[in-house]
Amino acid sequence: MSAQVFDVDPWMITTSTLPQSDARFVESITSTGNGHMGMRGNFEEGFSGTTHQGTYLAGVWFPDKTRVGWWKNGYPQYFGKVINATNIIAIGVEANGETLDLATSNISDFHLGLDMHNALLSRSFTWALADGSARLRIRFERFLSVVTAELLFQRVAVTSLTGRADVILTPGLDGDVHNADANYGEQFWTELSRGAGDISHLTTETIENPFGTPRFTVTCAFTTEAQGLSLHSSVDEPLHVGARFIGTVSSGDSVTLEKTTAVVTSRDVPESEQLAHASSLLSKASDTGFDTHLAAQTAAWKTRWDRADIEILGDDATQQGVRFNLFQLFSTYYGEDTRLNIGPKGFTGEKYGGATYWDTEAYLVPFYLALAKPEVARALLQYRFDQLDGAKHNARQQGLAGALYPMVTFTGVECHNEWEITFEEIHRNGAIAWAIYYYTLYTGDRSYLEGDGLEVLVEISRFWADRVHFSQRRGQYMIHGVTGPNEYENNVNNNWYTNYLASWVLRYTAQTLDEVSAERRARAAVPEAEAAHWRDISSNMYLPHDDVLDIAVQHDTFLDKDLTPVAQLDPSIRPLNQHWSWDRILRSPYIKQADVLQGMYFFEDDFSVDEIARNFAFYEPLTVHESSLSASIHAVLAARIGDRDKAVSFSTHTARLDLDNYNNDTEDGLHITSMSGGWLAIVQGFAGMRVFGGTLTFRPFCPPQWQQYSFTANYRGAVLKVSVTSTEARFLLVEGPAITATVNGVEYELGGETVVPLS
């Protein structure tokens, strides 16, 4: 874990330390987005130190050829990846012939701040020119609009503190960009057109690919407003357009430049119409200045915060972490575009290809159900139905029936090239089905389940029925050759979590077929013999269990390992994946993330508290939590079994995973899809807000370190605000119908305000 770089503040991400060795970490933390596009917290003027320049556009990707020398049947043809797009923030700064570069310039009084109220990223510092002629105060501000998602607003001000300086500001668009993860440094863009003038623009297109996937065209265009500066000349070079503004500042004088940029992609507008569309957006935006647009931005974010904020009294560090996670999730996805999903890095980096993972269904569907309109979570489910044909293709590639949802995708077709993931981490199929179940349970709305969702369940069930085999020796069904959620073990037999999920999916699908109308069942085209076979598999699935320990066994040979607990490891070798060979990791007993416990989290009402406690006590000491997805599950289960100290510890871990760089990998980008973890730990863990058998349930407690916490959640058409102290839980119905819920086992009608004493 890195030393703390950012100050602790409930609403701000700030530092007064000029980043040098930590520059990429700082860039990740100060990433911003608006659902349509996003970028790392790069410096507008450029930076010659270690940096990862990154701008990413939602839904824009490239099928990069998989480069492996050991191709096998069934491998994906390409590795799908988000690609770095035109650098739209560029504003070069010169003064008295010296170029500003925070890696080399003489800088003092540095301040960097990201305001989570409104997503304003600001940076200021004093620049002492090398020739001693002047000291200048520089201030940059920018935000990506959530009011008009195609727009970026920027402002830079240069003030002379002492001396006189001739200043040159060069706003521009730089299309000569590369991915940090590119094979051999390929360039993924080619220029179609450019122009410099009142509206400067650059139109680029992704290079040709041999896989038949669509190419994307993108037009970026910008306008400027200057005070104290005059236009000197244009910049018009291949993949680069801009303008040079000049001005002079003496002591106390300032010059200011505002830059407004529009970004339009072929996902929304044909290439032939993009420049006109961008110009129209810029023309409308020019009616008002930066401050007016910022006020509208602040109001729009306030609406989001009013609906979703968690307030914590007594723990500013966790408060900051939870808000940071909410902020980054809503900056990545807010449901406006139903064609999109949520990549593990969002708009903050390129690792994992930037594509859709099973994380969405397992960790984000519950989050968005509670904090956004139901249509948002419904859109995430619909995304998978719309890609059902791709999932069928994936199953056929493996010689299997039904649908295998991809580990990594942009289109539904698998585009991940690691065999132990692509072929073996098939538990992801179960998470897709679980999300349908949870959505139906939480909302009470069966329309998706009985409509498109049933087709998804049927095809997933057909996959499982073909993937299992029957063991004559045991007289049970088994699943061999898999990787469970614990990716520190590959190619294991009878992973408990995978087997349990497969069994549950088959049972749930058969049950749903029994419940729908005869007409709907006929359209599903599942013969009774097939459904009966699914029920037989479900009833006779082998689930590894140890009678002595009375626990579920992670897989057939797990207990034969050297079960040395994590506490006995030298802390200097953590994270293991940055110190040990993969061979050593695979032979070790160490668990990357919740595996058996993941299943017990999904299906908590299938297990007694004692069962969960026994399994938690066995597996948690062996878990290194080197997946960002792990801590939140442990927090919820620790709360369930009454281990409140561990629940609080895991809650802090998941809330501040990136801010404190727990796994020493935040420089590659934020862990966006695990950022629901802080919310899950508090809402499902501390407040115990779960749904069992169609009944909303609370088991609230307040950590002793806190004075109070409160949150707002949607549930079946109602909006409920919950506040918890050490002595009481207070439920306020903000809008909608009254809710029947149990609190610590007692049933209440939650209408108006209800106060429940806590012993």
TAFENDA-V454223 format. One record per helix or strand of 3 or more residues. SS is the DSSP state (A for helix, B for strand). FROM is the first residue (numbers start at 1). TO is the last residue. Records with the same first field share a line. If there is no record, write none. Layout:
SS: FROM-TO, FROM-TO
This chain:
B: 12-15, 37-39, 55-57, 61-65, 78-82, 91-95, 106-115, 120-128, 134-144, 151-163, 165-174, 189-195, 200-206, 217-227, 230-237, 240-249, 254-265, 311-313, 469-471, 476-478, 690-692, 695-698, 708-715, 718-724, 728-735, 739-743, 746-750, 753-757
A: 23-29, 183-185, 271-285, 290-308, 316-332, 351-354, 359-371, 374-386, 388-397, 419-422, 428-443, 447-450, 452-467, 496-515, 518-524, 528-539, 558-560, 566-568, 571-573, 576-578, 582-587, 596-602, 604-606, 609-622, 630-640, 644-655, 666-668, 672-674, 677-686
